[in-house]
Amino acid sequence: MSATTPAPPVPTAFGQVKGWFSAYDQALFDWFLTRQNRDADQRGDIAELGVYMGKSAIFLGQYLRDGEEFTVCDLFDSPAPDDANLAEMQGSYSTLTRRAFEANYTAFHEELPTVIQAPTSVVTATVRAGSCRFVHIDASHLYEHVVEDVVSSRTLAAPGAVVVFDDYRAAHCPGVAAAVWGAVASGDLRVICISPNKLYATWDDPEPLQKELRTWLEGLDSVWHGVETVAGRPLVRIGDKGLAAPEPPKPLRPAPAPEAAPAAAPVRTPVAAAPARRPASGWRALAKDLLPPVVTRAIVAERKRRR
């Protein structure tokens, strides 16, 4: 690290990590991964192609079980493989560096995942074929690259794996839509459901997952969903409201609690002066001043007897 290069800031809360990961997609990731973790027969690794600052990677890291591996692949600050990809990197991700990703991830997890700093086209040479139960793809938006990522996801996927594609319908990246829906139209990639930002699919039969997903959604009063038929197959369409994000990942070193403000000095209430005693009048004042107490008491008693 250069002496002139400041260290990346370390987040102390999940919300401080930069990135785009909506509450409803966090809820869907949690549903799919929790379901997998409950099923003792569905073990496997997790892979993410394109990580940006690590927000979704940090989230995914919570669901790893003993013996499973997590692999991420991104160019970070490496040279792009072609001019089109270089222009995309400079336009959208000019601040992205591997050090920033690692600082963010290790703020929440003790160990980094396996990091491949290279184009996503190389991921199948590193990750074992058929080993992944969950693959999240949010890398290049260029059509040719996304087509390759779609093919890679099929190579990596274990039986019953869930494959998630970001930006499948965003207006600023039509190449993603063309590549992903092209795979759906060919009949190979089968959609489980779509949220406003992500498409959830499998290379196997989606019906068991769709059935369980619809049962879960029907139990949530605040969430709209419906069933659409696309390319001759049903998919579940989920609205953009009502799905609450699960509890966010906890940082290893949360921010210290703010120091309590010093207590204000108590306000002293002025004590009211005791009322002045009315002076005795007439003979009482004179008796008090001149006579012995015993004589004074005798005079008082005699006056009371005469009344």
KAZI-V746020 format. One record per backbone hydrogen bond with DSSP energy under -0.5 kcal/mol. NH is the residue of the N-H (numbers start at 1). CO is the residue of the C=O. Records with the same first field share a line. If there is no record, write none. Layout:
# KAZI-V746020
NH: CO, CO
This chain:
# KAZI-V746020
5: 2
6: 4
11: 9
16: 13
17: 14
21: 19
26: 22
27: 23
28: 24
29: 25
30: 26
31: 27
32: 28
33: 29
34: 30
35: 31
36: 32
37: 33
38: 34
39: 35, 36
40: 38
42: 39
43: 41
45: 131
46: 69
47: 134
48: 71
49: 136
50: 48, 73
54: 51
58: 54
59: 55
60: 56
61: 57
62: 59
63: 60
64: 61
68: 65
71: 46
72: 114
73: 48
74: 116
78: 75
86: 82
87: 83
88: 84
89: 85
90: 86
91: 87
92: 88
93: 88, 89
96: 93
101: 97
102: 98
103: 99
104: 100
105: 101
106: 102
107: 104
108: 105
109: 105
114: 70
116: 72, 114
117: 115
118: 74, 116
122: 119
123: 120
125: 122
126: 122, 123
127: 123
130: 155
131: 128, 156
132: 156
133: 45
134: 45
135: 162
136: 47
137: 164
138: 49, 136
145: 142
146: 142
147: 143
148: 144
149: 145
150: 146
151: 147
152: 148
153: 149
154: 150
155: 151
156: 152
157: 153
158: 132
161: 158
162: 133
163: 201
164: 135
165: 199
166: 137
167: 197
168: 197
173: 170
176: 173
177: 173
178: 174
179: 175
180: 176
181: 177
182: 178
183: 179
184: 180
185: 181
186: 182
187: 184
188: 183
189: 183
190: 188, 202
191: 189
192: 200
193: 200
194: 236
195: 198
199: 165
200: 193
201: 163, 199
202: 190
210: 206
211: 207
212: 208
213: 209
214: 210
215: 211
216: 212
217: 213
218: 214
219: 215, 216
220: 217
221: 219
223: 220
224: 222, 241
226: 237
228: 235
230: 228, 233
233: 230
235: 228
236: 192
237: 226, 235
238: 194, 236
239: 224
244: 242
252: 107
253: 107
255: 12
268: 266
269: 267
270: 268
284: 281
285: 281
286: 282
287: 283
288: 284
289: 285
290: 286
291: 287
295: 292
296: 292
297: 293
298: 294
299: 295
300: 296
301: 297
302: 298
303: 299
304: 300
305: 301
306: 302
307: 303, 304
